[in-house]
């Protein structure tokens, strides 16, 4: 809207100046006016070009910044999921999660079907198959985080802030409380230094191909999920890496 108003204003001013020059400026002075008009035209063209390119540059820059933030959020999410495999809950302690990555152990289990005879009464025996899960060893959690900066995963890239980490419980069905976690950071800090008007629009984003709301987050304290609030486009690179 601001760009459209700028273009309309430029057209109106140009018409008024042309009328004024023809009516009031002597012929011998018109060369000077022409130079001034050329300079003004160049300035307006520069401003209009900037107005057109600013949203394009903003979109590209925010994607680069968000991608770095989401990379860390995924790392924290993966650590929380592994933590829950061992302790049946999540942790809201950043130090505990880092220590778990460095020193934790994950059980290696083997599942097999075992048949056993069951007495149904009256001398009738039947064979029943059941699943048996045995622990056959352990592996270090660190194995899943080799080459990853897990010690710095709580730092929000490009800012001096750290992610907010919280845990809780949600009633999935009546009487059944399920542990949940949420990690988030505000968009304002991530987009610091960019156009304030475009940042304001970004905070109110609701489209499915955008990160909705004022935060970039993974998990939730209101529902059972380990998903993030970003669109699938931010997972494309990860999917290709896994495929390779």
Order of alpha helices (4+ residues) and beta strands (2+ residues): alpha-alpha-alpha-beta-beta-beta-beta-alpha-alpha-beta-alpha
